[in-house]
Amino acid sequence: VTDKKRLSPQDYKGQKLAEQIFQGIILVSAIIGFIYGYITEQFGWTVYIVMAGFALSCLLTLPPWPMYRRNPLKWLPVQESGTEEKKPADRKPKRHAKN
């Protein structure tokens, strides 16, 4: 693995996957927490289970794991500053919209 690939951020597909995993874990933990809290009549358990789901989802989605970097972006190569600035007389005058 090259340094460039290792340091690259998540790609768009990886971001989508991380978001789906995050939302799925939060949803499942909220449902389980609600059901367990309802059965035991303890709202505290609902909160604990949802917080545990949140912590698990953060652990799985916040670090840039390799599974989120499988489709790297194709960037354009860097161009040298060979373009010269146009003189003010060479520019086209701007047309303003008529009201």
N, C-alpha and C positions, 0 to 999 in steps of 0.2 A: 504494500500500500504506500503510495507516494504521500509526501507531506501535503500536497495540494488537495488530494482527495480526503485525507484524514481531517484537514482543517475546514473543509467545505461545509456549509450549513445544510440543513435539511432541504430537500427539493420539494416541489409542489405536491407531488403524489405522496411523499413522506409526511408532509404536513397534514394532508387529508387523512391519511391512515392514523396519525397520532391523534387527530381530533375525533375520529370515529372510536378509537380505543378509549379515549378519555371519556367521551359521552356515554359509551356503553357501560363502562365500569361504574360511573356515577349513577346511571339509571338502575343498573342491577343492584348496586348496594343500597340505593334508596328504597327500592321495592322490598328487598330482603329485610332491611332495617325497619321499614314500616310494618311489615307483617310480624316480625319478631317482637317489635315493641308493642304492637296491638295485642298479641297473644299473651305476653307477660305483663301487659299494662304498665310498662315502664318506658316513658319517652326517652329517657337517658340512653337506653340501648339503641334506639333508633339513631340518635345523634352519634354515638360511638361507632356504629356500623357504617354510617355515611362518611364519617371522618376517616375511618380505616380505608374505605373505598377511594376517597379523595387522595390519601397518602399513597396508596398503591398505584393509582392512575398517574400521579405526579412522578413516581419512581419509574414508571414504564414509558412516559411520554415526554418528560422535560429534557433528559439528556439526549444528545444527538446520536442515538444508537445507529449502527450500520444499516439496520432494516429501514430506516427513514432516509437513507442516502443512496438508494439503489438507482435512481434516475437523475443523475447530475444535470444541471443546466448547461446548455451549450452557449458559452459566451462568445461574442465577437472578439477577434484579436485586437490588441491595442494598436491604434494607428498613430504614426508620428504626426506631429503638428506641422504638416506640409501645407495645410490650407492657409492661404494668406487672407488677412482681413480686407474686406472691400472698403474702398474709399467712400466717404459720404456721397460723392457725386455719382458713384456707380450704382447706388441703391435705388430701387424703384420707390417712388413716393407712395405712402400709404393712403388708401382711399377710405374715407369715413362713410359709414352708413347714413343715408339721408333719412331724416325723420318726417 
